[in-house]
Amino acid sequence: MQVSVETTEGLGRRMTVAVPAEQIESEIKDRLKSLAPKVKISGFRPGKVPFSVVEKRYGIQVRAEVIGDTVSSSFYEAVTKENLRPAGTPKISEQKQTPEQGLEYTAEFEVYPEIKVTGLDSIKLERKVAEINDEDVDDMVEKLRKQRVTWEAVDRAAQTDDQVTVDYKGTINGEVFQGGEGKDLKVIIGAKGMIEGFEDGLIGAEKGKTIELDLKFPESYGSPDIAGKDVHFVLDVSAVEQPVMPEINAEFLKSFNIDGEGIEALKADVRSNMEKEAARLVKSRIKRQVLDAVLEKNNIDVPLALVKEEADRLAQQMQDQLRWQQGQNTDSTGVSSEAYEKEGKRRITLGLILAEIIKENDIRATKEAVRAEVERMAASYGDPQAVVQWYYSDPKRLSEIESLILEEAVVDWVLEQAQVTDTMVPFKDLVSSKE
C-alpha cells in the first residue's frame, strides 16, 4: 500500500492511498470461494455450482463490497502509518479501481491539533467572595416575609408599595394595540414591573377614579410592533390595597419547613442557605474566569468538522427544548446550527485543552468521587436511592458525571497554578453581579 499526504489549509489533510491490484483481486476470489458452497442456482446441486458461474452471478456485488471494506480498512491503516489523528468523518473522492491497476482514492479530512498548554502560571484572577452578616440575614428574612404578603383594601390615595387594580385601555395613534386592553390588572407601585412612568402615574390614584397617562414603550420592548412608540393609557381604578406583612409565628415558620421555634431558627436556616448560595456563585464564577483565561492563553486551531457537529448538537438540544416547552407540534425549524457555531467552537477548543491538561497531569475521576457526586445530586430528590440507581443503570450517565468531576478537578488544578486574589464584597453585590 502506498500513501502520500499533503496539508491543505490549517488542520486539513489530503491523503492519497493506493492498494495493489493483487490484494483486491485475492480478497474478491477468497470471498467468492467462501460463498460458492452456500449458493443455490437452478440446475446445480447445492455446493456444486462452478466457480465461474458464481463469479458471473455475484462478482460485481462482491467486488463492490471488497472495495468498500478496503477503503475503510486501508484508510485507518494509512493514518496509523502516517501518525495522523483524523477528526470527523473523511471525505472519500477520486476513487479509481481496475482489476489491472488496483484501487486508488483520495481522502480529505482534518486532524486534531498538537496542543502544548502554556501560560497558566501567568493567569491573574480576582475571586469575589462574601461573608454573610446579620444585616444580610435580616434583609433576606424581610424578603421572605414580602413573598407572603397579603393585601388589605384602604380608603385613601395610592402610594408607593401599594397594589392598585385597574381596568386599562392602551392606544397608539388612536388604535388599541394587541394586548393593550384588559381588566383587573394588579400593579404594585415601585415593583418596576411595568414600563417607565406607569407605576409612578398611579401614585395618588383613588378607587373609582380614572387616570390617563401618556407614556412611551422602550426601544428594547419585547414586541417589535410597539417598541419605541408613544402610547396613551386610560386606567379605571377599582381597588387600592396596602401590603400586610405576615408575622413570624409558628404558621409562618412551618411554611418554610423550620423545625425550631422563633425567629432565630428561621435566621439560622436562612444563613445556611445564603452561605450555600454564596459558595455556589463563587465557584461557578471563578470556574468561568478560569476557562476564559485558559482559552485566552491557548489560542489553538480546532477542526471545523467537530465545531459543526457540536453546533448541530446544540441546535438540536434547543429544538427539543422548544418542543418540550411549547408542544410536540411546535415548528422549531427556525433553530439554525449557524447560531451556535461560536459556542460550539468554544466548547470544542476547551474540551481539547482540558483533555491535554488531564492527560499531562494524570488527573482522574475515581469511583469514590463519582459515587459521592451522584449521591450529592440525588440528595435533593424525594427518593435519593432511586436516583442513584438511575445513574448507575446507564454507563453514559455515569460518564457525564465523570466528565463533570474531571472538569472541576482541572479548574482546581489551574487555580493552583494561577495568581488568585480574593476580594470581599457585600452579599447583595455578589448575588446581583453578572460577572
N, C-alpha and C positions, 0 to 999 in steps of 0.2 A: 504494500500500500504506500502510495506517495502522497505527501501532504505539503502544501505551501500556504503560508499565512501572510496577509498584509493588513496593516492598520488603515482604516478608512477615515473616520473622524472621531475624536475623543476616545471613547471606550469601544468604538465599533471595530469589528474584525471581519475580513472576508477570507474564508478558508476554502481552498480547492483540494478535493480529495479524489484520488484515482485508485480504483480497486482493479487488480488484474483480471483479465477475462477467465483465466484458468480457475480462479477462486469462485467466480459467479457460476460458470458452467458446471463445475464439480458439485456445487451445492444444489443446483437445479436437478442434475442427474440423480443425486442421492435422494432428494425428496420424491422424485418420480418413482424411483425404485421402491421406496418405503410405501408409496401409495398403491403400487401395482397389485399387491395381494388383496387389497380391500376393494378394488374396482369391480363393479358389476356392469358388464356390457352384453347386450343380447347377442347370442351366437357363440359366446365363450363361457367356459366353465369358470366358476369363482376361483381366482388365484392363477388362472391360466391365460390371462389376457396378455398378448405380446407387448413387449416394451414399446415398440414403435407405435402401436395403437394408443397406448396410454399417453405417450408423448404427444401424439397428434391431438388427442382429445383434451388433455389437461396442461399441455406445455405452456400456453400463453398465460393461463391463470397462475401456474406455479412460478413462472418467470417473474410475473408482477409481484408475487408475494416475496420472492427471494430478493428482488431489487429493493422493495420497501424495507425489509428486515436488514438488508446490508447497509442501506443508507443510515438507518438508526444506529446499528451496532458500530459501524465504521466511524460515524461522527464522534461518538463518545470515546472510541479508541484513539481517534486523532487528537481530540482536545486534551486527553490524558497525556499523550505522547508529547504534545507541544506545551504542556503545563499551563493550560488555559482554564479559566473558571467561567463558563458561559452563564449569563444572566438572562432569564427569559427563554422563550422558545425560538430556535433558529429558523431563519427563512431559507428554505432549500430552493435553489433555482439553477438554471442552465444544466439540467440533468441530461446526460447523454449515456446511452448504453447500446452496445452492439456485441454479438457473440464473438467478434474478432478482436475488438479493442477494449472490452470490459466496460466498467462503469466509471463515469467521471461526473462530479457535481460540485456546485458551489454553495457554501453555507454562509449566510450573513447573520451576525449576532453581536451582542455586546458582552463584555466581560466585567467581572467585579473589579473595582479599583484596588490598587495596592494602597493600604492605609497605614500611616505611621502617626499615631496620636501624639500631638505636641501642644505645648503652651499651657498645660493645665496648672502648673505652678505659678503662672503669672496672672491667673484669673483673680480679680478682686470683686468681692460681693458684699452687699450690705443686707444683713438679715434683720428685718424689723420684728421685734418681739414685744409682748405686752404683759405686764403684771396686773392681775385683777385686784382692784382695791375695793373698799367698802362702798365708795360712791358709784363705781361701776355696777356693783350688785344691786344697790338701791335703784339705780336708773332702770335696770333690767326688770326688777320687781314691778316698777311702775308701768313698764311696757306690757307686762303680763296682765296687770290689772286693766289697762286700756283695751286689751284684746277681749276682755269680758265685760266691757262697759255696757250699761243699759241706758235707755233714753227716756226722759221724763218731759212731758209737754209743759211749756211755760207760756204765760200770757204777757210777753214783752217783746221788744225788738231783738232780732238775732244778733249774736256777737261771735267772736272767734271761738272755735271749738264746738259751737252749736251744730245740730243737724237740722237742715231745712228741707222740707219736702215740697216739691214744685211740680206743676204740670207745665210743660215747656213747648215752645214752637220756635224753631230757628229758620231764618230765611236768608238767602243770598240773592241779591238783586231782585228781591220781592218774591222769590220762589222758595218753597220748602225743599230743602235738600234731603237726600236719602238718609234716614236715621235722625233727622232733625226735629222730630215731633214725638212726644211721649207723655205719659202720666206717671205720677208718684215717684219721681226721681229724687232720691235721697242724697243730699250733698252735705258733707262735713266741712264747715268753713275752716280753712287753714290746713286741710289734709293734702292739698296740692294734687287732687285727683282730676281736676278739670282744667280747661285751657285758661291761660292767664287772664285775670280780670273777672272770671265767672264767680268764683267764691267770694272775692272781695266785694263784688257787686251785691251780694246777699247780706252784707253787714247792714243792720238797721231794718231788715225785712220784717214784716209782721203778718200773722195769719190773716188770710182773706184779702191781702193787698196784691197788686200787680206791679211787677218791676220790668222795665225794659233796659236792655244792655246792648251797646254797640261794641263788638269785640272783633278780634282778628285771629283766624286759625294760624298756628305757627307753620313756617315753611316746611318743617320736618314732620308735619302731621301724617298719621298713618294712611289716610285716604287721599290719594293724589288729586281727586276731583275737587276737594275743598281746601287743600293745603294752601296757606298763604292768602286766603280770601277773607274779605270783610263779611261779618255775619251779624244779623240783628236778632236778638232773643227777646221773646215775650214770656215772662215767668209768672204764673199764678201760684201764690204761696198758700199751701193747705195746712202746714204744720211747722212749728218751731219747737225744737226739743233741746234740752240741755243734757250733757253727759252725767251719769251717776256711776261713780267708781265703786266697784264691789269691795266689801270689807274682807280683810284677810282672816277668815274664820275657818272652821272645820270643813265646811262645804267647799270653800274656795281651794283649800289645800288638797282636798280629795280629788278635785278636778285635775290636779297635776300628779296624782298618784304619790303624794307625800305621806309617808308613814308616821313621821314625827308630829309633834304638836307645836303650834305657834309659828310666828314669822321666821324664827331662827332656823327652823327645819327647812322652810322654803328657801331662805337665803343660802343655806349650805348646799342644797340641791342646785340652785341657780349658779352658784360659784363653781361647782364641779362641772356643770355643763358648759359654762363660759370658758373655763380652763381647757376643756377638751376642744372646744371650737377654736380657741386661740392657737392651740398646738396644731390643729389640722390646717388652719390658714397659713401658719408659719411654714409648716412642712411643704404644703403644696406650692407656695410662692417661691421658696428657696429652690425647690426642685425645678420650677420653670426657669428661674435665673441660671441654675447650673446647666440645664440643657441648652439654653440660649447661648451661654458662654462657650460651651463645648463646640457648638456649631460655628460660632464666630471665630474660634481659634483653629478650627479644622475645616477649611473650605475644600471639599472634595467633589470630584465629578461622580455622578451616580448614573446607573443605567436607566435610560429613558423608558425602557420596557417595564422595569419594576415600578417606576413612577406612575406609568399609565395603569398598571394593574392595581396599584394602591388607590389611585384616583377613582377608578371604576368601582372598587370595593366600597369606598366612602360614599360614592353616589348611590350605590345600591342600598347601603345602610339607610341613607336619607329617604329613599323611595319606600323602603319597608316601614320606616318610622311614620311617614306620611300616611301610608295605607292603614297602619295600626291606629293612628290618631283620628283619621277622617273617614275610615271605612274602606273595605276591600275594593270598592268600585271607584275609588279616587284615581283620577288621571294624574299620575306623577311623572309623565314623560318629559316634563319640563326640567327635571333634575339632570343636569349635564355633568359629566365627569370632568370637563374642562374647568369647571368652577372649583374643583378640588385638587387641581394639579399642584398648586403651591403647597397646600398642606400635605399632599401625597409625597412631594419631594422632601419636605421637612422630615416626615416620618421615616422614609427610606434612608435618608442621609444619617439621621440619628441612629437608626437601627444598625447600620453598618459600623458606625463609630463605636457605639456601645458594645457591639459584638466583639470588636477588636480589643476594647478595654477588658472585657470579660475574659477573652482568651489569653491576653498577655499577662493578666494578673491572677489567673486561675480562680476567678470568682464563681461560686457555686450556690445553688439553692438546695439546701439539704432537705431530706424528707421531713425532718422535725420542723424546719422553718415553714415548709408548705402546709403541714398539718396545722401549725399554730395560726397561720394566716386564714386558712379555711374556717377554723373554729372561731376566730375573731369575727369574720364576716357573717358566720351563721348565728352568732350570739344575739343579734338584733331581731331574729325571727322567732315566731311562736314555738316552732319545733326545730331547735338547732340541729339535733341529731339527723333529722330527715334532710336538712340542707347539706350537712356533711356527706351523707350517703349519696346525695345527688351529684356533688362534685366528684366523688371518688368512683362514680359509676361510669364516667366518661373520661378517658385519658386526655382528650382535647381541653376539657375544662380545667383539669389539673395543670396542663401545660400553660394555660393562660395565667394561672396563679403563680406558677414558677417564673414566667416571664416578668410578672409584676414584681416579684421578690428580687429578681436579678437587676431590674431597673432601679429599684430602691437602693440595692447594695452598691450599684455603680455610682449613684448620686452621692451616697455617703462616702465612697472612696474618693470621688472628685473633691468633695468638701474638705477632706483631709489634706489634699494637695493644694487647694486654693487658699487665698487670703480672705478670710471672712471677718467682717466687723458687725457685731450685734448693736443695734440701735433700739433703745427703749421708746415706745410710742404709747399713747393712751389707747385703751381697748377699743373705744369707738372709732378712732382713726384706723386702727388695724382692720376692723370689720368693714369700714366704708371705703378703704383704699382699693383701687382697681389694679394695683401693681402686683 
